[in-house]
């Protein structure tokens, strides 16, 4: 900042307090009569120096207090209110420094005038002027846009986003989808935006199945809010939805109830299950890796990869044709129970108790995975989840699957996508992965195949163009290395016990307290460029977040490999009533 920057930074709101220590990194401001400062306001002041250019100190209000000056006892407040005791109300605000220019770290002088930062002064105070590519995230408390530095999202200087907050209140998924929308539509990716992809796992209800439908509740004030952020208000233009086949349905019909078109089934053939060694993902609980039978898992997976041959949709092993996942499980268990073949499948150093423990878990997986691993649908239609051949946004619906099946789908899909990016040898096009309940898939304790894939993405994904946007209720229960490698940390409404955890040490004390009260749509965003997390509100989704909000989507956006029904046939679209919007 220069002298010219302080010619009109904004209104004068007070002076640097002289009764509290002022340091280069934090100071207090007495608020002038008739003025006010609230949390998150941006202010600027200037320190004159002998024989040097003035130093401009900018910061964010992180605490505000008010007191009676002249009162000695708690009961004096009544006498002051009655006018029998003279006293003066004085407000003061704590300022946490965000920028010093030039970088001469001297404290502001007590009595120096403090201005509310506006326009260019605000942009400089929050380092927005240094961001060559800015992603709009929402509005600050002052109603002015707040930006994210794209360099710390797309892998240029950092990558990955960690979003924490109470389920159903913190609007974690809503913010993740808004961030994606802003990335794709703001122009920060330039020509790369056309080819950039997003993979979203839908784990709760069918709310994310209508991203390509405009929201019928969108009003003019919301459209104006998008326009102020430099965005057009609309649905995601290019979406493909995948869902698991219905239980017991030989035709493989997608298991969804609200969206009837533009949905494809996903599954794996028995041949793919054996050839690609997917058996470890059947045992994807973090606790499983601590059990001895994991040796059996990898031995059996290697045996299947070596000897299973495709056979009319199923597989043939040692001359035995197997046409379903249940048949495959029964065959494996039979071979393990046979004294003559057990060592070929499980190895010679494994005890019978360990083999039986493996067999019990494998038998227990038949009910959960039978509809996902098929021998009867192999030649009927494309069935793989492949973002490189899909729409810009690929939604994988998991909400109707049991926990074991959800883990299997997440683990295998991330594995195949990450391996595909590795083989491409380039970080472009970018792939954004949105995964809720991250603490379930990458818990702090234990190990599992899914956790290893997520760790690989967190540690090497930046160089390969794979960006993880992970959401969880409790960051304290997520693997530390994943949280640590997230350049962007976002917090919504927090549980009081969770807010006290060291994982939220980046939040100033006042923001930790405010996180307990944050309303839906309010987020605290920490990014490397700015030393203080910024509080913002992001606009109401312009796309449908449930079936009752879904307007008619253009037919070309309802992409489906297998379906050609009326693209406008969406149950409940465009009308109806529902409870409060999950925002």
N, C-alpha and C positions, 0 to 999 in steps of 0.2 A: 504494500500500500504506500501511496505517496501523500504529500500534503493535500493534493487535490482530492484525494479520496475522502478526506475528512471535512472538505468544504460543505458537503451535503450528505452525510452518512445517514441522517434520520434525526428525529426529534431528540433533544436532550432530556434524559429521564432521571438524572441524578449526578452524584459526585462520588468519587472513591472515598470509602469510609476511612476515617482517621483513628477510630478507636479499636480497630482490629488490624492484625498484621496483614499487610499486602505483600504478596510474593509474586515472582514472575509467572507462576503457574496457577495461582488462585488468589482472589481478593474479594472484598465485600464492597458493595455500592449502596450508599444511602439513596433511597428513592425520593425524588423531589415532590413537594406537595402538588396534588392534582395530577400526578403521573402514577404509573404502576409498572411493575415487571412481573411476569409469570414464569413458571418453569418452562425451559426450552427457548425462551427469548434469546436472540443474538444481540450482543452489544459490542461497542468498540470505544476505546479511549486512546489518548496519546500521551507519551512521556517525552518531555523536552530534555535534551542532553547538551552539556557544554561542548562546543566544538565538534559536535556530531549531528547528523540528521536526526529528526525526531523518530521515536519508536512507536509504532502503532500496535496496540495490544487488543486482540479481539477474543471473545469468549462466549460461552453459553451459560445461561442461568441454571444452576443445578440445585438451588435451595432459596426459599424466600421466607422471611420472618417479619413479624410486626410486634411491637411492644410499646408500653407506656413509658416514656422517659419522665422521671420525677416520682414514680411510684416506688414505695419500699416494701409494702406488704401486699399479699394477695387480695385482701379486703379493700385495698385502696381503689380498686377498679369501680366499686360502687360509688365511692365519694367523688371520683373523677367523673363518672357518668352523671351524677347529680349536680356537678359544677362547683362543689364545695372544696375540691382539691385541684390545684392547677397541675396540669400535665399535658404532654404532647404525644400524639401517636406518631411513631416513626417506623417506617418499613425499610428493610434492607435486603439485598439479594446477594447470594454467593455466586461468584463468577468463576467458572473453570476455563482456563485459557485454552483456546483452540489454535491460535496463530499469533506469532510475533514477527513483525516485519519492519526493518531488517532484523535478523536473528541476533539481537543483543538482549539477553535475558535479564532485564532489570525490572524491578517492581513498578507499578504505576504510582504516581505521586498522590498522596492523600489530598483530596479536594479537587482532583482533576475531573473535568466534565466527562460524563459517560453518556453516549448516544445509543439509541436503538438502531441497530444496523439494518439498513434497507438497501435494496438494489444491488449495485456492484459491491458495496461494502459487506453486505450479507454473504454474497457469493464468495468473496475472498475469505471471510471469516470461517466459512465452512469448506474451504478448499475446492469449491466447485469450479473456480477459474482454472485450476490446474488439471481438471479432468478433461482429457481430449475427447473422450466418448462417455457421455452421461446417459444413464438409464433412469428414467423417472420412476420413483417408487411410491409416490404419494405426496400429500400435502403436510407441511410442518404445522406447528401450533399457530403460526402466524398466517396460515392460508396460502403460503407460497410454496412452490414445488421443492421437493427434496430429491436428490439424485444419488445414484450408486455409480461408482467408478467401474466401467465395464472391464477394465484391465484386470480387476480382481475377481471377475466372474468367469471370463472366457479362457483363462489359463495364461494370458499374456504375462501377468505378474502374480497371479494367485488364482484359486478356483474353489468351488464348492460352497454350499450354503447350509447352515444348520439352523433350523427353526424349532423353538421350544415353546410349550404352553399347554394349558389344560385342554383336554379333549372337549370339543363342542363349544368352547368359549373363545379360545385363542385364535380361531380362524386361520390355522396354520396352512391348511390346504388351499383356502381361498387366496392367501397371500402368495403361495407358491405358484398358483395358476396365473395370478395377476402379474407376477414378476416375469413369467414366461411370455405372457401376452405383450408386456412392455418390451422385452428383449426382441421379440419377433417383429413388433410393429413400430418401434421407435426409430429404426434406421441405424442403430449403433453398430450392427453387424455388417452394414453395407451390403455388397452383393452376396456375402456368405449367408445372409438370412434366408434366402430362397431354399438353400440346401440343408440348413440346420434342422435338427430333429429333436423331438421330445418324446420320452417314454414315461408314461404316468401309470402307476399301479393304483387302481381304485380298490380300497380295502373296506370302505364303509358305505353301505347302501348303493344306490345307483346315481348319486349326485353328479359324478364326473362323466356320465355317459352322454351328456347333452352340451358339451363344450362348443359344438358347431351350431347350436340353436340360439338365436337371439333371445334375450331376456325380456319377457312381456312387461315386466315391472320397471323397466328402465324409463326414467323420467328426464325432463329437460335439465334440471339442476345437475343430475349425474352426468349427462352428456357434456355439460359445460365444464364439469370437473375433469373429465377426460381431455377435453380440448385444452384446458389450462395446462395439462401435463404434456401437451403436444401429441396426444393419441386420439384416434377415432374410436368411438364407442361401438363395439360390435362383437360378434361371436368369433371364435377361432375359424378361419376359413377352410382349413384342410385337416380333417380328423378321421381316423379309422379306429373302430372299437372292436376288441376281441373279448370273447367270453368263453368259459369252459362249456363243454357239452352237458346237456341235461342228464341226470342220473337215469340209467335204464333206457335211454333213447338211442336206438340203433342207427338213427339218421344223423346223429351228432348235432342236433339243433342247439343253438346258443341258449344258455340258461340265464335269460334276462326276462323281466316281466314288463317293464315300462317302455323300452325302446324296441320296436318291432322290425325296423329296417336299418341297414347300414351296420350290421353287427355280424362278425364272422366267428366261427368256433376255432379254438386253438387246442391242439393236443400233440402228443408225441407217439410215433409208431413204436411197436415193440423192437423193430430193427434199430431205430434211432436210439432207443433206450439202452440197448446192448452195445451198439457200436460206439456211441459217444460217452460211454461209461457214466451214466446218469444215476446209477444206484446209490452213490454216497449222498445224493440230495434227498433220497428217501429218509435218510437218517440225519436230518439237518438241525436237530435240536442242539443247542450249545453243550448240553450235558452229554450228548452221545459220544463226543470225541474223548471224553474221559473214561469211557467204558472199553474193556478189552476187546469187545466184539467188533470194534472198528477195523481191526486187522482182518477179520472175516469179510467185512464189507468190501474192502479194497481187493481182496483176493478173489471174491466172487465176481466183482465188476470186471477184473482182468480176464477171468475165465469166460464170461459172457462175450466180451469184446473179441476174444480169440476164436471161439467156437460157434457163436450164433450166426446162422445164415438166413437171409430173407427168404420167406416162403409164403407166397400168396397173401401178403398183408401181415402175416405173423412172422415167426421165426422157427427155424428148425435147429435143434441142438441134439447132436448124437443120434440123428435119424428120427427124433421125436418132434412133431409139429405142434407148436403152441400158438393158439389163436387169441389169447387174451392175457391181460396182466395177471389175473387170478391163476390161469394155467401156468404162467411163467413162475409165479411164486411157489405154487404147489410142486412144480418140477425141481426147483432149487432146494426146497425143503426135503423132498424125497431123496435127492442126491446127497444131501448133508446127513440124512439119517441112515444112509447105507454105508456100512463099514468099508466097503470096497471102493467107493467113489468119494468118500468124505475128504480124504487128503488131497485129491485132485482139485476140489473146489475151495477148500478152506485152508489148505496147507497142513503140513504134518506136525507142526509144533503147537497147534491149537487144541485145547481141551474140549471135551464134550459139553461141559457146562457153558463155555463161551459160545460154542456153536448153537446150543439150545437158546441162549439169550438172543442171539442174532435172529434165529428162526422165529421166535415169538414176536419180535418187533416187526419182522418182514411180513408175517401173516397178518398182523394188526394193520398193515398199510393197505391191504387189499380193498377195504371198503372206501378209503379216502382217495385212492389213486386210480381205481379201475376206470373211471370215466376220462382220465387224462392220458393214460398210456393204453393205446388201442391197437388191436390187430384186425379190426373189421372196417376201418375207415381209411386205410392207407392210400388207396388209389382214387378216392372220390373227389377230393378237392385239396387245394393248398391249405396248409394248417399251421405253418410255422410263424412265429412272431419275429419279424425281421424289419427293423426300423429303416434300413437302407432301401427297402423295396416298398415301404408303407407311406402313409401320409406324413405331413409335417409333424402332427401330433398323433401318437399311438397310445390309446388307453387300453390297459389290460385289466379286465374286471375280475376281482378275486373274492368279492364279498359273499358269494354263495358257497365258497369252498371252506372245508374245515381247516384247522390250523396247519396240520401236516401238509395238506395239499397246497396251501398258500406258500409255505416255505419252499416246497419243491418248485413251484412255478417261478417264484422270485429268484431263487438260486440258479436254476437252469437258464432262465431268460437273461439274467445279468451275465452269466458265464459266457453264453453264446454271443451276446452283444459286445462284450469286452474283447473276446477273442477275435471277433470280426474287425474291431477297430485296430487291434494289434497287427493283424495281417495286412490291413490297408497301409500301414506305415506312415500315416499322416494324421494331423490333428483336425483337419478340415474334411468334411463338415462336422460341426460340433454336435454332440449328443447330450442333451440334458435328461437326467434321470430323476424323477420325482418319486420318492418312496416315503410313505408315512409309517409310523410305528417302528422307527429305526432301532429303538431299544430292544425290539423283539428279534430282529434279524442280525444285529451286531451288538449283543450285550457286552457289558464291561468284563464279565467273567466268562471263562470257558472258551471253547473254540468250535467252529463248525465250518462246513464248506461255504455256506453263504457269507459268513463273517469274513472268511479269507478273501472272497471275491470283492466284498465291499471295502476291505482294507486295501486291496490292490487298486481299486478305483480311487480311493482317497489319496493314496501315496503316488500312484503313477498315472492316474486318469488325466491330470492336467496336461501332461505331455502328449497324450493320445486324443485329447479333445473330448473326454468323457467327464461331464460336470454333474456331480451329485447334489441334489437339493433334498436333503433329508429332514424329516419332521419327526418329532417325538414329544411325548408329554414330559419326559424327564431326561435332560441331557446328562445328568449325573449317572445314569444307568447305561449310557452308550459308550462303546469302546473309545478310550481317550484319544487314540491316534486319529480316529475319524473326526472327532470334534476339533482337535488341534489343527488338522489340515484344512479346516473350513475357514476360508479367508473372511467370509461374511457370516455374522452370527445375529440371529433375529430372535426376539423374545416377545411373546404376547402375554396374555393373562397367565400368571404363575400360581402354583400352590404355595402357601406360606413356608412349608418345610423345604420344598424344592428351591425356593428363592434364596434360602440361606446357604446353599451349597457353594463350594468354591468355584464351580464351573461358571457361575454368574458374577465372578469377581470383576469383570469388565464393566458392570453396571455401577454407577455411583449410588451411594446409600439411598438417596431420594428416589432414584429410578427403580431400585429394588422394591421399595415400598409401593410405588405407583404401579408396578407390575402386578401387585395383588388386587388392584382395583381397575385395571385396564378394561375398557369396554371392547366388544368385538369390532375389529377393524383398526384398532390401535396397536402399533408395533414399535419396538425399540430396536434399531438397527445399528450394529457396530461394524465399521469397515476400517481397514488399515489407514486410509487417508486422513481420517478424522479422529482425534483423540477422545472424543466424547460421543457415546451412542446418541443417535438422533431419534426423537419421537415423531412418528408420522401417522397419518390416517390414509389408508388407500381407498379408492372409490369402490362403490358397490359393483359387483361383477356385471359386465355387459352381456355375458353369456348365461344361459340357463343353468342354475345350480340344483334344479330338481324338475321333475316332469311337469308340475303344475305351472312352472314359469316358462316352459319351452314354447317359443314361437316356431313358425314354420321355417325350416332350414332350406336353402337352395338345394335342388336335387343333386347337383354336382358335388356337394360336400358330403353326401351320404354314401361314402365309398364302401363298397362291399365286394368281395371276390365272388360270393356265391348267391347273393340275393338280388332279385330284380322286381320286388314288390313295390307298391306305391310308396315313394320316398317321403311323402307327407303323412304317412300313417303312423303317428306317434300317440300313444295312449295318453289322453289328458292334456295334449298340447294346447297352449294358447288360452287356457281357461281353468276354472276350478278354483277351489280355495284350499289352503293348506295352513299348517301352523307357521310360526315365525321363520323367516328365511335364515338358513344356517350361516349367517355372516356376522 
